[in-house]
Amino acid sequence: MTQLWVRAESRPNEDRVGITPDGVRDLIRRGFKVTVEDSPRRIIPTEDYRAAGAVIAPEGSWPEAPSDAIIFGLKELPEDGTALPHRHIMFGHAFKGQPAGQVLLRRFQKGGGRLYDLEYLLDDDGRRLAAFGYWAGYAGAAVALKCWAAQQRGGICGPVVPYPGKEALASELRADLDATGRLRPRAIVIGAKGRVGTGAADLCAEMGVRVTKWDMAETAHGGPFPEILLHEIFLNCILAQPGAPVFVPESARNPGRALTVIGDIACDPTSAFSPVKVYDRTTTWAEPALRVAENPPLDVTAIDNLPSMLPRESSIDYAAQLLPVLQRLDAIDTGPWGRAAAIYDTHAKGLEP
């Protein structure tokens, strides 16, 4: 019997979950055993999973799960250096040379486990089968606009928090922008045809922000891209990968630009392929803006779990996309799971000594 063990998220400000109670009920009907850890923070109450038929385990008990259980979470594991003997489904952020990712891969090597990275669950044509992209774009654009509004007040963006729903976020943000007494800024979205870019553009449209939408055709010449500096806000919605052009070089810190806010929604600053070169670390919920230049100010916001600002919408959307893939876990050596395993194996073998 295939056992899926849904762990509680240990990261602060992470209230999402990758499967709903209806998804649990579906897997159990198909012959799976599903264990769900208790979590006081998860947006969907533990009792809803119990009612769906899941076995409820204590929070953080996954290291003691049966050896053949498949551990399913979203964000980082506790960084305690322990060996990882289980098979894990999660966003590992480990296949682009990230330093923390290399540490994670060594933990899997040491324990004999395996990482099935959610970012690399692909169909036969190499397209992602499930993504949080839309709500990452939506929330990331909202934080970028909050940064801009704070600049108009002569300050820098303060802490951000999760919202019970998109209406609450939109209402608060609209009030912030109206309070500046200024015309809405201009924004440019690169990657506008993808999930992330669509979410970012939709939020901007709801707020009355004029949006320039770019995608592969507009960036194919490889740069430079002076047009970005003519917009007050730049929203990067493409994943860092080999061959990606540089959209914002270090020289963008210089005066003579309209640009004052960069929302790096793709958020991969430690990758050598990052197209935004004016910063080198992610920002946080407590300090969402990193000021990298003055006169005029230039703030970067790069929060790497943006969809958790809208945990209910993003969880329900993502879980619906992922459930058909989870239904195939009983054939984990084939299809998208087999492809994800092969990607892990390649990178694990290529670890630097």
PAFI-853154 format. One line per field, with one value per residue: residue number from 1; residue in three letters; y, z, x of N, C-alpha, C in turn. Coordinates in pm, whole numbers. Atoms other than C-alpha are relative to their C-alpha. Layout:
BEGIN
pos = c(NUM,...)
code = c(ALA,...)
n.py = c(Y,...)
n.pz = c(Z,...)
n.px = c(X,...)
ca.py = c(Y,...)
ca.pz = c(Z,...)
ca.px = c(X,...)
c.py = c(Y,...)
c.pz = c(Z,...)
c.px = c(X,...)
//
This chain:
BEGIN
pos = c(1,2,3,4,5,6,7,8,9,10,11,12,13,14,15,16,17,18,19,20,21,22,23,24,25,26,27,28,29,30,31,32,33,34,35,36,37,38,39,40,41,42,43,44,45,46,47,48,49,50,51,52,53,54,55,56,57,58,59,60,61,62,63,64,65,66,67,68,69,70,71,72,73,74,75,76,77,78,79,80,81,82,83,84,85,86,87,88,89,90,91,92,93,94,95,96,97,98,99,100,101,102,103,104,105,106,107,108,109,110,111,112,113,114,115,116,117,118,119,120,121,122,123,124,125,126,127,128,129,130,131,132,133,134,135,136,137,138,139,140,141,142,143,144,145,146,147,148,149,150,151,152,153,154,155,156,157,158,159,160,161,162,163,164,165,166,167,168,169,170,171,172,173,174,175,176,177,178,179,180,181,182,183,184,185,186,187,188,189,190,191,192,193,194,195,196,197,198,199,200,201,202,203,204,205,206,207,208,209,210,211,212,213,214,215,216,217,218,219,220,221,222,223,224,225,226,227,228,229,230,231,232,233,234,235,236,237,238,239,240,241,242,243,244,245,246,247,248,249,250,251,252,253,254,255,256,257,258,259,260,261,262,263,264,265,266,267,268,269,270,271,272,273,274,275,276,277,278,279,280,281,282,283,284,285,286,287,288,289,290,291,292,293,294,295,296,297,298,299,300,301,302,303,304,305,306,307,308,309,310,311,312,313,314,315,316,317,318,319,320,321,322,323,324,325,326,327,328,329,330,331,332,333,334,335,336,337,338,339,340,341,342,343,344,345,346,347,348,349,350,351,352,353)
code = c(MET,THR,GLN,LEU,TRP,VAL,ARG,ALA,GLU,SER,ARG,PRO,ASN,GLU,ASP,ARG,VAL,GLY,ILE,THR,PRO,ASP,GLY,VAL,ARG,ASP,LEU,ILE,ARG,ARG,GLY,PHE,LYS,VAL,THR,VAL,GLU,ASP,SER,PRO,ARG,ARG,ILE,ILE,PRO,THR,GLU,ASP,TYR,ARG,ALA,ALA,GLY,ALA,VAL,ILE,ALA,PRO,GLU,GLY,SER,TRP,PRO,GLU,ALA,PRO,SER,ASP,ALA,ILE,ILE,PHE,GLY,LEU,LYS,GLU,LEU,PRO,GLU,ASP,GLY,THR,ALA,LEU,PRO,HIS,ARG,HIS,ILE,MET,PHE,GLY,HIS,ALA,PHE,LYS,GLY,GLN,PRO,ALA,GLY,GLN,VAL,LEU,LEU,ARG,ARG,PHE,GLN,LYS,GLY,GLY,GLY,ARG,LEU,TYR,ASP,LEU,GLU,TYR,LEU,LEU,ASP,ASP,ASP,GLY,ARG,ARG,LEU,ALA,ALA,PHE,GLY,TYR,TRP,ALA,GLY,TYR,ALA,GLY,ALA,ALA,VAL,ALA,LEU,LYS,CYS,TRP,ALA,ALA,GLN,GLN,ARG,GLY,GLY,ILE,CYS,GLY,PRO,VAL,VAL,PRO,TYR,PRO,GLY,LYS,GLU,ALA,LEU,ALA,SER,GLU,LEU,ARG,ALA,ASP,LEU,ASP,ALA,THR,GLY,ARG,LEU,ARG,PRO,ARG,ALA,ILE,VAL,ILE,GLY,ALA,LYS,GLY,ARG,VAL,GLY,THR,GLY,ALA,ALA,ASP,LEU,CYS,ALA,GLU,MET,GLY,VAL,ARG,VAL,THR,LYS,TRP,ASP,MET,ALA,GLU,THR,ALA,HIS,GLY,GLY,PRO,PHE,PRO,GLU,ILE,LEU,LEU,HIS,GLU,ILE,PHE,LEU,ASN,CYS,ILE,LEU,ALA,GLN,PRO,GLY,ALA,PRO,VAL,PHE,VAL,PRO,GLU,SER,ALA,ARG,ASN,PRO,GLY,ARG,ALA,LEU,THR,VAL,ILE,GLY,ASP,ILE,ALA,CYS,ASP,PRO,THR,SER,ALA,PHE,SER,PRO,VAL,LYS,VAL,TYR,ASP,ARG,THR,THR,THR,TRP,ALA,GLU,PRO,ALA,LEU,ARG,VAL,ALA,GLU,ASN,PRO,PRO,LEU,ASP,VAL,THR,ALA,ILE,ASP,ASN,LEU,PRO,SER,MET,LEU,PRO,ARG,GLU,SER,SER,ILE,ASP,TYR,ALA,ALA,GLN,LEU,LEU,PRO,VAL,LEU,GLN,ARG,LEU,ASP,ALA,ILE,ASP,THR,GLY,PRO,TRP,GLY,ARG,ALA,ALA,ALA,ILE,TYR,ASP,THR,HIS,ALA,LYS,GLY,LEU,GLU,PRO)
n.py = c(-120,-125,-90,-141,-63,-144,-60,-139,-90,-55,-136,-107,-61,98,57,75,146,45,91,-35,119,74,76,113,96,64,96,113,83,70,100,-59,-40,-140,-54,-146,-52,-111,-130,-110,-113,36,-74,94,60,141,80,26,117,116,35,58,135,4,24,-124,22,-123,-93,23,140,71,80,134,67,125,-27,-5,-113,-110,-120,-105,-136,-102,-79,60,81,-60,8,55,82,144,80,12,133,16,-70,-126,-87,-137,-93,11,-110,62,48,-110,-37,-78,58,75,117,100,61,89,120,86,66,114,100,63,86,95,-39,-56,-121,-19,-144,-40,-87,83,95,-48,90,58,-108,-82,-108,28,53,-77,-116,-106,-121,-110,-73,-65,-124,-90,-53,-72,-133,-77,-46,-103,-124,-49,-65,-130,-89,-39,-100,-129,-55,-29,109,129,88,72,143,48,109,74,-56,106,15,-101,-124,-77,-56,-103,-116,-70,-57,-113,-111,-46,-75,-122,-90,-73,-119,-7,87,135,17,88,126,89,140,89,133,-33,104,115,-5,-104,-129,-25,-44,-133,-96,-10,-86,-139,-49,-25,-121,-114,-25,24,112,43,146,58,142,44,-74,-132,13,95,-59,21,-120,-52,-31,-131,-28,35,-114,-105,34,-11,134,115,128,111,118,115,79,-5,122,-30,-76,-110,-130,-88,-107,-114,10,-76,-143,-54,-78,-139,-92,-14,106,-7,123,-10,125,126,116,121,101,130,7,99,-88,68,73,-72,-36,-101,-114,-124,1,-107,49,134,79,-17,-85,76,-59,-109,-108,42,-83,-20,-122,22,-127,-121,-117,42,132,122,108,133,93,136,95,126,80,-98,47,17,-120,36,144,79,7,67,143,68,1,91,137,50,32,107,127,107,53,80,125,92,33,145,37,-111,15,-27,-127,-120,32,57,-109,-80,78,-3,-132,4,88,-69,-107,59,56,-109,-84,-25,68)
n.pz = c(0,4,-110,14,-132,21,-118,-34,42,-115,28,-39,106,105,-40,112,0,139,23,-78,-52,111,63,-90,15,131,-5,-84,82,97,-67,-68,-140,-9,-134,1,-129,-59,17,-40,93,133,31,-8,-133,-12,-15,133,53,-78,50,133,-15,-22,-132,-47,-73,-64,83,5,-29,123,-1,-53,87,58,98,136,15,85,-80,90,-51,102,-12,-53,-121,-100,44,-113,48,-16,121,44,58,67,124,-33,101,-51,78,-59,43,-16,127,75,-65,-122,-111,-94,71,-2,-133,-2,80,-76,-104,65,28,-125,-54,98,46,135,13,117,-10,59,115,112,41,137,92,103,79,-85,-66,-139,-18,-104,-40,-77,67,11,-127,-24,76,-56,-127,22,52,-111,-87,73,-8,-138,-7,68,-83,-114,50,16,-135,-50,-82,62,-30,-127,6,67,-74,81,5,5,138,91,-13,-109,50,100,-66,-73,94,68,-95,-8,120,1,-103,46,73,127,107,-11,72,117,-29,110,-41,95,-23,-16,50,-90,-116,-93,62,8,-133,-27,84,-48,-119,43,66,-104,-72,92,38,142,9,124,-9,83,-14,69,124,-30,-64,77,48,-102,-78,-123,2,-65,-23,-138,-87,23,-80,-144,-60,85,-59,68,-15,67,-81,36,67,89,118,-29,11,-117,15,-83,-35,-117,32,-19,-125,27,22,137,28,-65,-79,-144,-68,74,-62,59,-44,22,-128,-5,6,-16,122,96,116,-36,92,-77,-54,-97,-138,-13,-103,-5,-105,-95,-34,-96,72,139,97,-16,75,64,53,-45,89,-72,-63,76,-93,54,-85,52,-103,74,-17,19,0,-134,-37,28,-14,35,145,64,-33,72,141,23,-32,112,108,-36,-36,100,-5,-121,23,69,-89,-14,106,-21,85,138,28,-55,-119,48,55,-112,-65,85,-15,-129,10,78,-79,-116,47,39,-112,-15,-119)
n.px = c(85,-74,33,-38,-8,5,-63,27,-106,-73,-46,92,82,32,128,58,-6,6,112,118,71,62,-108,-29,112,-16,-111,38,88,-83,-81,-114,8,-42,-23,-14,-45,73,-66,88,-11,48,122,112,-11,-32,121,57,-73,45,133,-18,-52,-144,-57,-61,-126,-48,-77,-144,-35,-35,-124,28,97,-50,-105,52,93,-44,24,46,13,-23,-123,-122,-9,-90,-140,-74,-110,23,15,139,17,128,32,67,56,-7,-80,-132,-88,-132,-54,-59,-125,18,-79,84,46,-106,5,117,-29,-92,78,65,-105,-43,104,50,134,7,81,87,21,127,-25,-43,102,21,69,-86,-58,-85,74,34,135,69,-80,64,-43,95,14,-129,1,101,-50,-126,33,57,-109,-74,77,-14,-130,11,80,-84,-96,69,13,-134,-50,-24,114,-1,31,120,64,97,135,102,45,-51,76,-59,-125,27,60,-105,-97,62,-1,-139,-34,80,-49,-120,41,-73,43,-55,-127,-3,-70,-33,-1,-69,57,141,89,-2,89,-44,23,144,44,-53,71,138,1,-23,120,100,-39,-6,-140,-27,-95,-65,-14,-105,-28,-121,-25,-56,-130,-80,-126,-101,-31,61,143,18,143,35,-30,99,118,-25,-1,-33,39,-65,83,-58,-92,-142,-48,-112,36,92,-67,0,97,-40,-142,-43,1,134,4,-37,113,45,96,130,14,-27,35,-13,63,-59,96,-64,-70,-108,-116,-129,-32,-83,82,99,-2,1,-136,-23,14,-56,66,145,53,81,129,-22,-69,23,-71,-144,-38,-130,-48,69,0,120,-14,28,28,27,74,-23,44,3,122,106,140,53,76,140,-15,118,14,-113,2,109,-37,-113,40,80,-92,-93,65,-15,-136,-7,72,-91,-112,-18,-94,-93,-118,37,66,-62,-78,-125,-82,-51,-106,-120,-61,-71,-117,-103,-62,-67,-127,-88,-39,-141,-54)
ca.py = c(0,344,573,951,1140,1509,1692,2018,2311,2432,2760,3079,3242,2921,2829,2652,2284,2079,1856,1930,1702,1616,1510,1293,1132,1061,895,680,560,457,242,486,533,904,1045,1418,1587,1819,2188,2490,2716,2526,2718,2405,2271,1934,1815,1846,1594,1363,1375,1284,964,1062,930,1229,1234,1482,1789,1728,1350,1268,1160,860,772,418,386,335,639,923,1252,1540,1907,2234,2439,2377,2106,2207,2281,2052,1858,1521,1245,1198,832,888,982,1348,1553,1926,2237,2170,2468,2247,2198,2537,2539,2710,2666,2561,2322,2150,2092,1942,1706,1582,1507,1289,1121,1050,899,717,906,1081,1423,1449,1822,1972,2224,1936,1735,1759,1619,1441,1777,1919,2145,2175,1981,2200,2544,2816,3070,3267,3353,3418,3676,3826,3859,3965,4251,4356,4372,4569,4823,4841,4922,5200,5345,5344,5533,5803,5847,5888,5547,5182,4901,4757,4398,4205,3940,3664,3758,3558,3614,3818,4069,4172,4219,4416,4644,4727,4784,5010,5224,5241,5359,5611,5757,5859,6117,6035,5888,5514,5408,5233,4868,4635,4260,4023,3672,3813,3508,3263,3182,3417,3704,3663,3689,3995,4168,4088,4247,4557,4587,4559,4846,5068,5037,5069,4753,4688,4314,4150,3789,3591,3787,4118,3980,3751,4001,3943,4300,4552,4657,5033,5028,4866,5178,5392,5221,5287,4915,4608,4265,3972,3665,3431,3148,3179,2930,2900,3154,3393,3754,4013,4243,4465,4505,4645,4981,5017,5155,5477,5789,5886,5621,5613,5264,5262,4914,4570,4284,3976,3735,3447,3510,3318,3568,3311,3146,3243,3273,3539,3818,4077,4175,4452,4228,3896,3774,3718,3952,3853,3906,4121,4326,4284,4559,4574,4924,4894,5259,5614,5933,5807,5505,5159,4886,4515,4283,3910,3692,3325,3199,3471,3250,3203,3562,3414,3063,2957,3048,2925,2593,2507,2601,2411,2104,2074,2082,1833,1571,1388,1353,1231,968,813,774,402,393,624,484,587,898,1235,1077,872,1183,1379,1096,1095,1470,1421,1134,1343,1632,1410,1235,1570,1709,1876,1686)
ca.pz = c(0,-93,208,165,476,465,696,878,738,975,803,955,748,557,590,256,192,-126,-82,36,241,-80,-231,73,41,-328,-259,19,-215,-454,-190,-52,316,399,717,789,1062,1296,1234,1412,1123,815,639,629,979,1086,1174,809,717,1000,871,525,664,717,1007,1216,1342,1572,1413,1301,1344,982,1063,1248,961,817,585,279,346,95,282,119,204,23,162,340,590,921,845,1111,889,959,699,497,440,308,-32,-15,-235,-192,-350,-294,-479,-520,-891,-994,-782,-482,-176,55,-213,-224,150,105,-169,53,328,83,-27,331,422,98,37,-278,-367,-603,-664,-727,-966,-1185,-1210,-1588,-1860,-2169,-2334,-2039,-1907,-1535,-1420,-1119,-1009,-759,-1023,-1060,-691,-662,-937,-783,-435,-565,-764,-454,-243,-516,-517,-138,-175,-421,-193,101,-110,-184,191,224,379,305,302,641,729,521,648,513,417,460,91,-216,-150,180,14,-278,-52,169,-126,-307,5,31,-327,-298,16,-177,-371,-682,-1020,-1036,-1139,-1464,-1445,-1686,-1652,-1818,-1857,-1903,-2086,-1807,-1489,-1275,-1521,-1566,-1191,-1167,-1459,-1320,-984,-1155,-1370,-1062,-906,-1216,-1286,-1652,-1756,-2034,-2104,-2236,-2305,-2509,-2831,-2665,-2490,-2763,-2870,-2536,-2414,-2291,-2202,-2130,-2149,-1805,-1651,-1795,-1573,-1201,-1130,-1289,-1218,-1310,-1374,-1551,-1389,-1381,-1622,-1844,-2124,-1948,-2039,-1776,-1737,-1460,-1456,-1164,-1343,-1289,-943,-1109,-1123,-1437,-1415,-1344,-1193,-814,-735,-860,-775,-841,-816,-963,-673,-734,-641,-554,-895,-1147,-1401,-1212,-1452,-1172,-1070,-816,-512,-373,-110,-65,142,423,545,826,591,241,76,29,-65,-311,-424,-324,-514,-640,-418,-569,-362,-441,-301,-338,-100,-188,-57,-190,-248,128,149,5,149,90,-279,-359,-175,-336,-682,-651,-491,-779,-1030,-837,-742,-1079,-1037,-678,-799,-990,-686,-680,-998,-866,-1096,-1410,-1578,-1413,-1090,-1277,-1463,-1137,-985,-1283,-1245,-878,-958,-1215,-976,-680,-883,-994,-645,-596,-351)
ca.px = c(0,134,154,158,269,170,408,339,532,804,883,736,459,393,27,-24,-78,-49,-354,-707,-934,-1120,-786,-714,-1056,-987,-651,-794,-1068,-791,-624,-365,-294,-272,-122,-150,48,-134,-61,-207,-103,-221,-498,-717,-794,-659,-1008,-1113,-842,-947,-1304,-1173,-1022,-659,-455,-346,14,191,345,703,689,779,1140,985,749,773,1070,852,630,653,689,500,550,604,889,1219,1291,1452,1817,1960,2198,2037,2046,1727,1636,1283,1151,1042,811,881,1026,1395,1552,1857,1921,2062,2375,2217,2446,2162,2043,2380,2358,2010,2128,2411,2160,1968,2288,2387,2051,1978,1653,1543,1402,1105,1111,769,921,1037,717,684,462,591,663,858,582,519,215,136,250,166,264,-58,-87,287,248,-63,89,431,281,87,404,584,301,317,687,608,339,582,837,578,543,920,974,1029,775,691,604,352,112,-112,-466,-788,-866,-776,-1055,-896,-556,-699,-902,-603,-371,-615,-643,-261,-230,-514,-357,-43,-244,-41,-118,-68,284,371,474,649,594,842,709,360,223,305,115,325,308,-67,-122,103,-68,-414,-331,-194,-505,-729,-534,-553,-179,-74,112,361,352,668,745,996,951,1039,1349,1483,1753,1927,1949,2025,1671,1663,1282,1271,1425,1143,884,848,798,958,808,1033,822,1064,1257,1635,1789,2094,2084,1847,1930,2015,1718,1857,2237,2433,2444,2068,2147,2266,2044,1856,1583,1214,1252,1220,1080,1184,954,1168,879,1079,1316,1637,1912,2179,2159,2426,2143,1945,1840,1839,2193,2138,2083,2204,1958,1589,1377,1143,790,924,1146,1001,1206,1582,1705,1990,2019,1924,1835,1601,1546,1554,1392,1393,1130,1200,1000,1032,697,468,162,136,12,-309,-289,-647,-671,-322,-361,-695,-568,-239,-393,-640,-355,-141,-401,-395,-18,-46,-293,-1,226,161,372,643,912,726,585,640,764,1023,1138,1167,1372,1608,1662,1748,1984,2169,2227,2311,2581,2719,2773,3107,3331)
c.py = c(125,91,139,64,152,68,143,85,63,144,103,56,-96,-77,-86,-151,-46,-98,42,-125,-79,-83,-121,-108,-77,-106,-123,-94,-84,-101,52,7,142,40,150,44,114,129,109,113,-30,65,-89,-76,-150,-86,-30,-120,-126,-48,-64,-141,-11,-42,128,-34,131,86,-34,-143,-76,-74,-142,-75,-132,28,9,111,107,129,117,132,97,65,-76,-92,75,-23,-47,-96,-150,-68,-20,-135,-18,59,124,68,141,89,5,116,-45,-32,111,51,80,-65,-82,-128,-110,-71,-100,-128,-94,-72,-121,-109,-80,-100,-104,31,58,119,-5,147,40,90,-80,-118,45,-101,-47,107,95,117,-41,-41,75,113,97,134,115,82,59,133,104,65,80,139,88,53,109,134,57,71,139,100,48,104,137,69,33,-111,-124,-97,-74,-144,-30,-126,-81,63,-114,-25,115,132,88,65,114,127,81,70,121,124,58,88,132,103,77,130,16,-89,-138,-9,-85,-125,-73,-141,-79,-144,10,-108,-123,17,116,138,34,47,140,105,18,89,146,58,32,130,124,37,-34,-102,-15,-149,-48,-150,-34,83,132,-8,-87,57,-3,122,84,43,134,32,-31,120,115,-25,12,-138,-103,-127,-111,-129,-119,-73,18,-133,36,72,114,133,75,114,126,-18,82,150,63,76,149,89,4,-107,32,-117,22,-127,-116,-107,-124,-118,-139,-32,-111,72,-69,-85,86,49,110,118,135,6,107,-46,-146,-84,26,97,-82,68,119,121,-31,77,12,122,-16,128,113,102,-32,-137,-111,-112,-129,-77,-138,-100,-134,-93,92,-56,-19,128,-23,-153,-81,-14,-81,-149,-75,-11,-103,-145,-61,-38,-127,-135,-107,-60,-86,-135,-106,-40,-150,-57,103,-10,34,141,118,-26,-61,106,86,-73,4,134,8,-81,69,104,-56,-58,110,93,19,-69,99)
c.pz = c(0,113,-28,137,-22,125,24,-48,123,-22,50,-122,-116,44,-109,23,-144,-31,92,60,-111,-74,83,-16,-132,5,84,-75,-101,65,68,150,9,147,-13,138,46,-24,41,-101,-138,-26,6,133,-4,6,-134,-65,75,-52,-139,5,22,143,42,87,64,-98,8,23,-123,5,52,-85,-50,-117,-142,-21,-90,70,-96,76,-113,14,81,120,104,-40,115,-43,8,-137,-31,-70,-81,-141,36,-127,59,-105,64,-31,6,-132,-86,66,127,116,96,-66,-3,134,8,-77,75,114,-57,-32,124,51,-96,-48,-140,2,-130,5,-74,-122,-126,-27,-136,-81,-108,-84,83,67,143,13,107,45,81,-72,3,129,46,-72,60,129,-19,-56,111,92,-69,5,142,18,-63,86,120,-42,-13,135,61,83,-81,49,132,-16,-77,73,-95,10,-8,-141,-84,14,110,-43,-97,64,74,-95,-72,90,15,-119,-6,97,-43,-69,-135,-105,20,-79,-126,36,-130,56,-108,38,10,-48,90,116,92,-58,-12,134,32,-80,46,123,-40,-65,102,74,-91,-42,-149,-12,-142,14,-101,23,-87,-124,28,60,-78,-45,106,79,-60,-21,70,28,144,92,-17,75,148,65,-107,75,-83,28,-78,94,-49,-61,-93,-126,24,-12,132,-26,75,39,124,-24,19,132,-25,-15,-147,-42,68,97,146,75,-97,82,-68,49,-19,111,7,0,12,-120,-91,-119,32,-95,70,82,106,145,4,109,-3,111,81,22,95,-66,-149,-104,37,-83,-52,-62,58,-114,-148,64,-100,101,-76,102,-65,111,-68,35,-10,2,139,55,-23,10,-43,-153,-63,31,-80,-148,-27,23,-113,-118,30,21,-108,-3,125,-18,-66,86,17,-114,-3,-87,-146,-15,63,124,-40,-59,110,73,-81,11,132,-12,-74,85,123,-40,-34,112,4,127,114)
c.px = c(89,-45,55,-8,11,55,-51,117,66,42,-101,-74,-25,-123,-62,10,-23,-110,-114,-63,-70,104,38,-106,13,111,-34,-94,78,94,125,-28,54,9,22,43,-90,78,-97,-1,-60,-136,-123,13,29,-125,-66,70,-39,-135,8,58,149,33,71,121,44,81,149,43,46,134,-21,-103,58,94,-53,-103,63,-40,-31,-15,24,137,105,-24,83,146,88,111,-22,-12,-149,-20,-128,2,-83,-51,-3,66,139,93,147,70,61,128,-15,76,-84,-52,105,5,-115,29,95,-72,-75,101,37,-104,-53,-141,5,-95,-79,-44,-127,18,32,-93,-52,-80,96,70,86,-69,-35,-146,-78,91,-85,9,-99,-4,132,5,-93,52,127,-22,-58,110,81,-74,0,136,-4,-78,81,104,-65,-20,136,60,30,-107,19,-42,-128,-49,-87,-138,-102,-52,48,-74,58,131,-26,-56,106,97,-57,-2,141,36,-76,56,125,-37,67,-66,63,130,-19,81,30,13,73,-31,-151,-95,-7,-96,36,-32,-147,-54,45,-76,-144,-9,19,-124,-109,28,8,140,16,113,52,29,103,8,120,32,70,141,97,134,109,43,110,-146,-26,-146,-41,18,-98,-130,34,17,34,-34,61,-75,54,95,143,40,114,-48,-95,74,-3,-97,43,146,33,-8,-137,-13,24,-124,-39,-97,-132,-18,34,-34,21,-68,55,-83,57,101,104,134,134,36,86,-81,-100,7,-2,128,26,-16,42,-65,-150,-38,-101,-136,18,66,-8,79,147,38,142,56,-83,-3,-5,19,-26,-13,-27,-82,8,-28,-24,-115,-122,-142,-59,-62,-149,-9,-121,-12,113,2,-106,35,110,-40,-83,88,81,-68,12,141,19,-71,89,119,20,85,112,125,-27,-56,70,85,134,92,58,112,128,71,77,128,114,71,71,135,100,43,151,50,20)
//
